[in-house]
Amino acid sequence: MGLPGGLCHHAATAHQPYISPMNRLAAFAALLLLGGCQTFLQQAPESAPPVEDAAPPSTPVAEPAQGSFSRESLYALLVAELAGQRNRFDIALGNYVQQAHATQDAGVAERGFRIAEYLGADQAALDTALIWARNAPENLDAQRAAAVQLARAGRYEESLEFMEKVLQGQGDTHFDFLALSASETDPDTRAGLLQSFDKLLAKHPDNPQLSFGKAVLLQQDDRSEEALALLQKQPAKQRQIPSILLEARLLHSLQRGDEALPLLEKSLRQHPEDKRLRLTYARLLVEQDRLEEAMGEFATLVQQHPTDDDLRFSMALVCMEAQAWREATVYLEELIERGSHIDAAYFNLGRAYQAMDKNAKALEALAQVGPGNEYLPAKLLQSQLLFSGNRDDDASRVLAEARQQQPDYAIQLYLIEIEALSEHDRTEQAWTLAEQALEEFPDDLNLLYTRAMLAEKRGDLGQLERDLRFIIEREPDNAMALNALGYTLTDRTDRHEEALQLIEQAYQLNPDDPAILDSLGWVNFRLGNLSEAEALLRKALQRFPDHEVAAHLGEVLWTKGERSEARAVWSKALKLQPDSQILRETLKRLTGSEKP
């Protein structure tokens, strides 16, 4: 592309008055456009929106004290500016980064940095921030940008050097970001960074950002007490909101939430409009089950920030937690009207209507939930409502349609229907559907496990064992399958030694699972190890007060001759689950009566 004849000559003439390089660029751009330079414009999409619609935030460009750009640099920068105007920020960034390195000009580097930040181009942001900072040593924004980018890159020592320059210039240092960025690093790196903070604190002991940053690092190292002590040393007048919030979180983590609430209450009197303080206060109230007060705080937040739908959704969930169903529906319907949190709103609306015994409205809301996190829970609740209402055909139709419409969820939808049919004593229907599902997904282990459980209900122990052993062959560490097979062999056969081996494998994998503890206790009972059985079953019942575990523990105690205690265990369990078949069968078999 030819250049206008006199332009370069004039740009380089020593007798011309000084014009900054970036101003030269603007003039150069105008002359090029007037001169008919069309090569780049022809490459750019004519339909691109104006730069105002999509350009990254612009800031005034720092001007160098002297010097000028070469013809090549001016041309490259012109291309960059025009690319930006055409929303081709990739081209713009490439040219700006290249010219920042070539010219070492602070203004060019800053422009490149702004675009890189806008695009999320980390390496380009780091490179341009460093050039900007080194060529504009008095510019605090430049020093801060370099420090932050270095921190993001894990170069903490270098970052602190730039941070100190900002500190000396009385600027906002962002030490908090530096400390927070270290959360994903290794302990040695954090230890080194902590030492650097200590050095700076020795020079600037009264800097609240430094002490806050150090407290963050201490928290990351699980030194919460030290972090709290450091924050509480800060003079009240220097306390900044991030420090207050961190102190509240530390108090909560140390089981001292009763101290956190007064701290936040006092801070809210001083900063009643601060969203972070009020939100933290509201969440602490929820955690302490002070739901009415929490609702009041969330209501204030929604009033203060009427366009914040995240707050509106949180308010709805708190209402749900407080069983304030009508209030919850108001906020959820508002969210739907506003087109925000749609699926979550419809799902929770269904839950609220179910709690209000408005099942028709509940079903209507649940049917609106689309693919996503709430889809399967919605289909589960929808099917439960239909099955409970003796609308089995409708439930099956809804789930079959869902499988057709959303094939990615087909296996989970099969499982929902199979388990629902089984729970409602439709064992043969469940079996037929499981067979159908396995024809479609023959190697799915969840379906195989479900069929194994159905086989147990049908008395088909051979099929149960084949399915569970297939699963164990594929997943030798599947504790659930190991335990299920071991328990069945314990309860339904005399292969107790084999059962013990399987259950012990499951126990090694998951020693805290009460179902496995129950199985281990039961097989020890079958083997005659009564004391061991009792200890294991007591532990299982403590962790999970289930009627089947109670039936087992009661039988062990009865066999040991501790019949009064056995009756007490059964009696307590029957109060919790009066329709328990296994409890009544155990009582009838051992005592001759279904009552303890």
C-alpha positions in Angstrom: 0.0 0.0 0.0 1.5 3.4 -1.0 1.9 6.1 1.5 1.1 9.8 0.9 4.3 11.4 -0.4 4.9 14.1 2.1 3.6 12.5 5.3 6.6 10.6 6.4 8.9 13.5 5.6 6.9 15.8 7.8 6.6 13.3 10.6 10.3 13.1 10.9 11.3 16.7 10.3 13.2 18.1 13.3 11.9 21.7 12.8 8.3 20.7 13.2 6.7 21.5 16.6 6.5 18.4 19.0 3.5 16.2 18.6 3.1 13.1 20.8 3.3 9.7 19.1 -0.3 8.9 19.9 -1.5 12.2 18.5 0.6 11.6 15.5 -1.2 8.3 15.1 -4.5 10.1 15.0 -3.3 12.5 12.4 -1.7 9.8 10.4 -4.9 7.8 10.5 -6.9 10.7 9.1 -4.4 11.4 6.3 -4.4 7.7 5.4 -8.1 7.6 5.2 -8.2 10.7 3.1 -5.5 9.4 0.9 -7.6 6.3 0.0 -5.9 3.6 2.0 -8.5 0.9 1.8 -6.6 -2.4 2.2 -7.5 -3.1 5.8 -11.0 -1.7 5.5 -11.7 -4.1 2.7 -10.7 -7.0 5.0 -12.9 -5.9 7.8 -16.6 -7.1 8.1 -18.9 -4.3 6.9 -21.6 -5.4 9.2 -19.6 -5.1 12.4 -21.2 -2.9 15.0 -19.7 0.4 15.9 -16.8 0.3 18.3 -18.9 2.0 21.0 -21.0 -1.1 21.3 -18.3 -3.6 22.1 -14.9 -1.9 22.6 -13.0 -2.4 25.9 -13.1 0.5 28.3 -10.7 3.3 27.2 -8.6 5.4 29.4 -6.5 8.4 28.6 -3.2 7.3 27.0 -0.1 8.6 28.7 2.1 10.6 26.4 5.9 10.2 26.3 8.1 13.2 26.9 10.0 13.0 23.7 10.5 10.9 20.6 8.4 9.8 17.7 7.2 6.6 16.0 8.7 5.1 12.9 6.6 4.8 9.7 6.3 1.0 10.4 5.1 1.5 13.9 2.6 4.2 12.9 1.2 1.9 10.3 0.9 -1.0 12.7 -0.8 1.1 15.3 -3.2 2.5 12.7 -4.2 -1.0 11.8 -4.7 -1.8 15.5 -6.9 1.2 16.0 -9.0 0.4 12.9 -9.2 -3.2 13.9 -10.5 -2.1 17.3 -13.1 0.1 15.6 -14.2 -3.0 13.6 -14.4 -5.1 16.8 -11.4 -7.2 15.7 -9.7 -7.0 19.0 -7.6 -10.0 18.3 -5.8 -8.1 15.5 -5.7 -4.9 17.6 -4.1 -6.7 20.5 -1.5 -8.5 18.4 -0.4 -5.2 16.9 -0.4 -3.3 20.2 1.6 -6.0 22.0 4.1 -6.1 19.1 4.5 -2.3 19.1 4.7 -2.0 22.9 7.7 -4.3 22.7 9.2 -2.4 19.7 8.6 1.2 20.9 8.7 0.7 24.7 6.1 3.5 24.7 4.0 3.7 27.9 0.9 4.9 26.0 1.0 2.1 23.5 1.6 -0.4 26.3 -1.3 0.9 28.3 -3.6 0.6 25.3 -2.5 -2.9 24.7 -2.9 -3.8 28.4 -6.5 -2.5 28.4 -7.4 -4.6 25.4 -5.7 -7.7 26.8 -7.5 -7.3 30.1 -10.8 -6.9 28.2 -10.1 -10.1 26.2 -8.7 -12.1 29.2 -5.4 -12.6 27.4 -3.2 -13.2 30.5 0.2 -13.3 28.9 -0.4 -10.2 26.8 -1.8 -8.4 29.8 1.4 -9.3 31.8 3.8 -8.2 29.1 2.1 -4.9 28.3 1.6 -4.1 32.0 5.3 -4.5 32.7 6.3 -2.3 29.7 3.8 0.3 30.8 5.0 0.3 34.4 8.7 0.4 33.5 8.2 3.3 31.1 5.9 5.3 33.4 7.5 4.8 36.8 5.5 7.6 38.4 2.2 6.3 37.2 0.6 4.4 40.1 -2.0 2.8 37.9 0.8 1.3 35.8 2.7 0.0 38.9 -0.5 -1.5 40.3 -1.4 -3.2 37.0 2.1 -4.7 36.8 1.8 -5.9 40.4 -1.6 -7.5 39.9 -0.6 -9.3 36.7 2.6 -10.6 38.3 0.6 -11.9 41.2 -1.8 -13.7 38.7 1.3 -15.3 37.1 2.5 -16.5 40.5 5.6 -14.1 40.5 4.9 -12.8 44.0 8.3 -11.4 44.9 8.3 -9.2 41.8 4.7 -8.3 42.4 5.5 -7.0 45.8 8.2 -4.7 44.4 5.6 -2.9 42.3 3.2 -2.9 45.2 5.7 -1.1 47.4 6.0 1.6 44.7 2.3 2.1 44.9 2.5 2.1 48.7 5.2 4.8 48.6 3.1 6.8 46.3 0.1 6.7 48.7 -2.0 4.7 46.3 -4.4 1.8 46.8 -2.1 -1.2 46.7 -4.4 -4.2 46.2 -2.5 -6.3 48.7 -5.7 -8.1 49.3 -5.7 -9.4 45.7 -2.0 -10.4 46.0 -2.8 -12.5 49.1 -6.0 -14.0 47.7 -4.2 -15.0 44.5 -1.9 -17.1 46.5 -4.7 -19.5 47.6 -4.1 -21.9 44.7 -0.3 -22.0 45.2 1.8 -24.5 47.2 2.6 -23.9 50.9 6.2 -23.0 50.2 5.2 -20.2 47.9 2.7 -18.9 50.4 5.4 -19.1 53.1 7.8 -17.0 50.9 5.0 -14.5 50.3 4.3 -14.3 54.0 7.9 -13.4 54.6 7.7 -10.6 52.1 4.6 -9.3 53.8 6.4 -9.3 57.1 9.3 -7.2 55.6 6.8 -4.7 54.3 4.9 -4.6 57.6 8.2 -3.8 59.3 8.5 -0.7 57.1 4.8 0.2 57.2 3.3 -1.3 60.4 0.1 0.8 60.2 -0.9 -0.1 56.7 -4.3 -1.8 56.9 -4.1 -3.4 53.5 -0.8 -5.1 54.4 -2.2 -6.5 57.7 -5.3 -7.6 55.8 -3.2 -9.4 53.2 -1.1 -11.1 55.8 -4.3 -12.2 57.6 -5.6 -13.7 54.3 -2.3 -15.7 53.9 -2.5 -16.9 57.5 -6.1 -18.1 56.9 -5.0 -20.0 53.8 -2.4 -21.8 56.0 -5.2 -22.8 58.5 -3.7 -20.4 61.1 -7.1 -18.8 61.8 -6.3 -17.8 65.4 -3.2 -15.8 64.3 -5.2 -14.2 61.4 -8.0 -13.2 63.8 -5.5 -11.7 66.3 -3.8 -9.7 63.6 -7.1 -8.2 62.3 -8.3 -7.4 65.8 -5.1 -5.4 66.4 -6.2 -2.9 63.7 -7.4 0.4 65.1 -11.1 0.9 64.7 -10.7 4.0 62.5 -8.5 2.0 60.1 -10.8 -1.0 59.8 -11.9 -1.5 56.2 -14.9 -3.6 55.2 -12.8 -6.5 53.7 -11.1 -6.8 57.1 -14.4 -6.8 59.0 -15.8 -9.5 56.6 -12.7 -11.7 57.0 -12.9 -11.3 60.8 -16.5 -12.5 60.7 -15.7 -15.5 58.6 -12.8 -16.4 60.9 -15.0 -16.2 64.0 -17.6 -18.4 62.3 -15.0 -20.9 61.3 -13.7 -21.0 64.9 -17.2 -21.8 66.1 -17.5 -18.2 67.5 -20.4 -17.1 65.3 -22.1 -15.4 68.4 -19.2 -12.9 68.3 -19.4 -12.4 64.5 -23.0 -11.2 64.6 -22.4 -8.2 66.9 -19.4 -7.3 64.8 -21.5 -7.2 61.7 -24.4 -5.4 63.4 -22.0 -2.6 64.5 -20.5 -2.4 61.0 -23.9 -2.2 59.4 -24.8 0.7 61.6 -21.8 2.5 60.2 -22.3 1.3 56.6 -26.0 0.5 56.2 -25.8 0.5 52.4 -23.0 -1.9 52.1 -24.2 -5.0 50.3 -21.3 -7.3 51.4 -21.8 -6.7 55.1 -25.5 -7.2 55.0 -25.3 -10.3 52.8 -22.7 -11.8 55.2 -24.9 -10.9 58.2 -27.9 -12.5 56.5 -26.1 -15.7 55.7 -24.8 -16.0 59.3 -28.4 -15.6 60.5 -29.5 -18.4 58.2 -26.7 -20.7 59.5 -27.8 -20.0 63.1 -31.4 -20.8 62.2 -32.6 -17.3 62.8 -34.6 -17.4 59.7 -37.1 -14.7 60.4 -34.3 -12.2 61.0 -32.5 -13.5 57.9 -35.6 -12.9 55.8 -35.8 -9.3 57.0 -32.2 -8.7 56.0 -32.7 -10.3 52.6 -35.8 -8.2 52.1 -33.7 -5.1 52.9 -31.1 -6.2 50.4 -33.7 -6.7 47.7 -35.1 -3.3 48.4 -31.7 -1.7 48.2 -30.8 -3.7 45.0 -34.1 -4.3 43.2 -32.3 -5.4 40.0 -30.2 -8.1 41.7 -31.9 -11.3 41.0 -29.3 -13.4 42.8 -30.5 -11.6 46.0 -34.1 -12.2 45.1 -33.4 -15.9 44.6 -31.6 -16.1 47.9 -34.6 -14.5 49.5 -36.8 -17.1 48.0 -34.6 -20.0 49.3 -34.5 -18.5 52.8 -38.3 -18.3 52.7 -38.4 -22.0 51.7 -36.1 -22.9 54.5 -38.4 -21.0 56.9 -41.4 -22.8 55.4 -42.8 -19.4 54.5 -44.2 -21.0 51.3 -46.5 -18.1 50.2 -43.7 -15.5 50.5 -41.4 -17.9 48.6 -43.8 -18.2 45.7 -44.0 -14.4 45.4 -40.2 -14.1 44.9 -40.1 -17.1 42.6 -42.8 -15.8 40.4 -41.1 -12.5 40.2 -37.9 -14.2 39.0 -39.9 -16.1 36.3 -41.5 -12.8 35.2 -38.0 -11.2 35.0 -36.6 -14.2 33.1 -34.0 -14.9 35.7 -33.0 -18.2 37.3 -35.9 -19.7 35.3 -35.4 -23.5 35.9 -34.4 -23.1 39.6 -37.4 -20.8 40.1 -39.9 -23.3 38.5 -38.4 -26.2 40.5 -38.6 -24.4 43.8 -42.1 -23.1 42.9 -43.1 -26.8 42.4 -41.7 -27.6 45.9 -43.5 -24.7 47.5 -46.8 -25.6 45.9 -46.4 -29.3 47.0 -45.8 -28.1 50.6 -49.0 -26.1 50.3 -50.9 -29.2 49.0 -51.4 -27.5 45.7 -50.3 -30.5 43.7 -51.8 -29.5 40.4 -49.9 -26.2 40.5 -46.8 -28.0 41.6 -47.0 -30.4 38.6 -47.6 -27.4 36.3 -44.5 -25.7 37.6 -42.3 -28.8 37.5 -43.2 -29.5 33.9 -41.6 -26.1 32.9 -38.1 -27.0 34.2 -35.7 -27.4 31.3 -32.4 -29.3 31.0 -29.8 -28.4 33.6 -29.1 -28.9 37.3 -32.8 -28.9 38.3 -34.1 -31.1 35.5 -33.7 -34.5 37.1 -34.8 -33.4 40.6 -37.9 -31.8 38.9 -38.7 -35.1 37.1 -38.2 -37.1 40.2 -40.6 -34.9 42.2 -43.0 -34.8 39.3 -43.1 -38.6 39.1 -43.4 -38.9 42.9 -46.5 -36.7 42.9 -48.1 -38.6 40.1 -47.3 -42.0 41.6 -48.6 -40.9 45.0 -51.8 -39.7 43.4 -52.2 -43.2 41.8 -51.5 -41.7 38.4 -49.0 -44.4 37.4 -49.8 -44.2 33.7 -49.3 -40.4 33.7 -46.0 -40.7 35.6 -44.7 -43.3 33.1 -45.9 -41.2 30.1 -44.1 -38.1 31.5 -40.9 -40.0 32.0 -41.0 -41.7 28.7 -41.6 -38.4 26.9 -38.7 -36.9 28.9 -36.4 -39.8 27.7 -37.4 -39.1 24.2 -37.0 -35.4 24.4 -33.8 -35.4 26.5 -31.8 -38.6 25.5 -28.8 -37.4 27.5 -30.8 -37.9 30.7 -32.3 -41.3 29.6 -30.4 -43.5 32.0 -31.3 -41.3 35.0 -34.9 -41.1 33.9 -35.1 -44.9 33.6 -33.7 -45.1 37.2 -36.3 -42.6 38.5 -39.1 -44.6 37.1 -37.8 -48.1 38.0 -37.2 -47.0 41.6 -40.6 -45.3 41.9 -42.3 -48.4 40.6 -40.4 -50.5 43.1 -41.2 -48.3 46.0 -44.9 -48.5 45.1 -44.7 -52.4 45.0 -44.9 -52.5 41.2 -42.0 -54.9 41.2 -42.8 -56.7 38.0 -43.4 -53.5 36.1 -40.1 -52.2 37.5 -38.4 -55.4 36.4 -39.8 -55.1 32.8 -38.6 -51.5 32.6 -35.1 -52.4 33.9 -34.8 -55.1 31.2 -35.9 -52.5 28.6 -33.3 -50.0 29.9 -30.5 -52.6 29.9 -31.3 -53.5 26.3 -30.7 -49.9 25.4 -27.7 -49.4 27.8 -26.4 -53.0 28.5 -23.2 -52.0 30.3 -24.5 -49.3 32.6 -23.5 -50.2 36.2 -26.3 -48.2 37.9 -28.9 -50.0 35.9 -27.3 -53.3 36.7 -27.2 -52.5 40.4 -30.9 -51.5 40.2 -31.8 -54.7 38.5 -29.8 -56.7 41.1 -31.9 -55.1 43.9 -35.1 -55.9 42.0 -33.9 -59.5 41.6 -33.5 -59.7 45.4 -37.1 -58.5 45.8 -38.2 -61.3 43.3 -36.2 -63.9 45.1 -33.9 -64.4 42.2 -30.6 -64.5 44.0 -28.7 -66.0 41.0 -29.5 -62.9 38.9 -28.6 -60.6 41.8 -25.2 -62.3 42.2 -24.4 -62.2 38.5 -25.2 -58.5 38.2 -23.3 -57.5 41.4 -20.2 -59.6 40.4 -20.2 -58.0 37.0 -20.1 -54.6 38.7 -17.3 -55.7 41.1 -15.3 -57.1 38.2 -15.6 -53.7 36.4 -15.1 -51.7 39.6 -13.3 -53.7 42.3 -13.5 -50.7 44.7 -17.3 -50.4 44.4 -18.1 -50.5 48.1 -21.9 -50.4 47.5 -21.9 -53.5 45.3 -19.5 -55.3 47.6 -21.7 -54.5 50.6 -24.9 -55.4 48.8 -23.6 -58.9 47.7 -22.1 -59.5 51.2 -25.3 -58.6 53.0 -27.5 -60.7 50.7 -25.2 -63.7 51.2 -25.3 -63.1 55.0 -29.1 -62.7 55.2 -30.3 -65.2 52.5 -27.7 -67.9 52.4 -25.3 -69.8 54.7 -22.2 -68.5 52.8 -21.2 -66.4 55.8 -17.4 -66.6 55.5 -17.6 -65.5 51.9 -20.0 -62.7 52.9 -17.6 -61.5 55.6 -14.8 -61.2 53.1 -16.9 -59.1 50.8 -18.2 -56.8 53.6 -14.7 -56.3 55.0 -13.6 -55.2 51.6 -16.4 -52.6 51.6 -15.5 -51.6 55.1 -11.9 -50.9 54.2 -13.1 -48.6 51.4 -15.8 -46.8 53.4 -15.5 -47.5 57.2 -17.9 -44.7 58.2 -20.9 -45.9 56.1 -23.6 -47.0 58.5 -25.0 -49.5 56.0 -21.7 -51.2 55.8 -21.4 -51.2 59.6 -24.8 -52.8 59.8 -23.8 -55.5 57.3 -20.6 -56.1 59.2 -22.4 -56.4 62.5 -25.0 -58.7 61.0 -22.5 -61.1 59.4 -20.6 -61.2 62.7 -23.9 -62.1 64.4 -24.4 -64.9 61.9 -20.9 -66.2 62.6 -21.6 -66.1 66.4 -19.4 -63.1 67.2 -22.1 -61.5 69.4 -20.0 -58.9 71.2 -18.4 -57.7 68.0 -21.8 -57.7 66.3 -23.3 -55.6 69.1 -20.5 -53.0 69.0 -20.8 -52.6 65.3 -24.6 -52.4 65.2 -24.6 -49.8 68.1 -22.3 -47.7 66.1 -24.4 -48.1 62.9 -27.6 -47.2 64.8 -26.0 -44.1 66.3 -24.9 -42.8 62.9 -28.2 -43.8 61.2 -31.3 -44.5 63.3 -32.8 -46.9 60.8 -35.5 -49.5 61.5 -33.6 -52.3 59.9 -30.5 -51.6 62.0 -32.7 -51.5 65.1 -34.2 -54.8 64.2 -30.7 -56.3 63.9 -29.4 -54.8 67.1 -32.5 -55.9 69.0 -32.0 -59.5 67.8 -28.4 -59.5 68.9 -29.3 -58.2 72.3 -32.2 -60.8 72.6 -29.8 -63.6 71.7 -27.4 -62.4 74.3 -30.2 -62.6 76.9 -30.5 -58.8 77.2 -34.2 -58.9 76.4 -35.4 -55.8 78.2 -32.9 -53.7 76.3 -33.8 -55.4 73.1 -37.5 -54.5 73.6 -36.4 -50.9 74.3 -34.5 -50.7 71.0 -37.4 -52.1 69.1 -39.9 -49.9 70.8 -38.0 -46.7 70.0 -37.6 -47.7 66.4 -41.3 -48.5 66.0 -42.2 -45.0 67.3 -40.1 -43.6 64.5 -41.3 -46.0 61.8 -44.5 -47.8 63.0 -45.1 -49.5 59.6 -41.7 -51.2 59.5 -42.2 -54.7 58.2 -38.8 -56.0 59.3 -39.3 -54.8 62.8 -42.7 -56.5 63.1 -41.4 -59.7 61.5 -38.4 -59.8 63.9 -40.7 -59.2 66.9 -43.2 -61.9 65.8 -40.4 -64.4 65.2 -38.6 -63.8 68.5 -41.4 -62.8 70.9 -44.5 -64.2 69.3 -46.0 -60.7 69.2 -45.7 -57.7 66.8 -45.6 -55.4 69.8 -42.5 -55.0 72.0 
